[in-house]
Amino acid sequence: MLPWHAAGTLDRCDAECVERALAEDSELARRYELVREELAETIRVNEMLGAPSARAMEKLFAAIDAEEMSTPIQRSSGTPELATTASP
């Protein structure tokens, strides 16, 4: 539960349980500090990567659109129908 506690994703009851355990067990507290350090480093490295370029996003959306156009859609009757881009 330590990684989830470090990330702040535990519910209140579980977080309180972890806090009590950390207060009572110095080895667990030491491990928790390692988890927090690893989380901070992971965040730092991911932030250094930056966001994908606008061109990469355009290519991805174009590929998704092309795939949607070529993939049959199942009708409720079970008969395949080609996807269309017609406006409502």
ChimeraX attribute file (.defattr): number of C-alpha atoms within 10 A of each C-alpha:
attribute: neighborCount
match mode: 1-to-1
recipient: residues
	/A:1	11
	/A:2	20
	/A:3	15
	/A:4	13
	/A:5	18
	/A:6	18
	/A:7	12
	/A:8	11
	/A:9	12
	/A:10	16
	/A:11	10
	/A:12	10
	/A:13	9
	/A:14	14
	/A:15	18
	/A:16	13
	/A:17	10
	/A:18	19
	/A:19	14
	/A:20	11
	/A:21	13
	/A:22	17
	/A:23	10
	/A:24	11
	/A:25	10
	/A:26	11
	/A:27	10
	/A:28	15
	/A:29	17
	/A:30	11
	/A:31	13
	/A:32	19
	/A:33	14
	/A:34	14
	/A:35	18
	/A:36	16
	/A:37	13
	/A:38	14
	/A:39	15
	/A:40	14
	/A:41	12
	/A:42	12
	/A:43	11
	/A:44	11
	/A:45	11
	/A:46	11
	/A:47	10
	/A:48	9
	/A:49	8
	/A:50	8
	/A:51	10
	/A:52	8
	/A:53	8
	/A:54	9
	/A:55	9
	/A:56	11
	/A:57	12
	/A:58	11
	/A:59	11
	/A:60	12
	/A:61	12
	/A:62	12
	/A:63	12
	/A:64	11
	/A:65	12
	/A:66	11
	/A:67	12
	/A:68	15
	/A:69	14
	/A:70	11
	/A:71	12
	/A:72	14
	/A:73	15
	/A:74	12
	/A:75	10
	/A:76	7
	/A:77	6
	/A:78	8
	/A:79	9
	/A:80	12
	/A:81	11
	/A:82	12
	/A:83	14
	/A:84	11
	/A:85	8
	/A:86	5
	/A:87	4
	/A:88	3
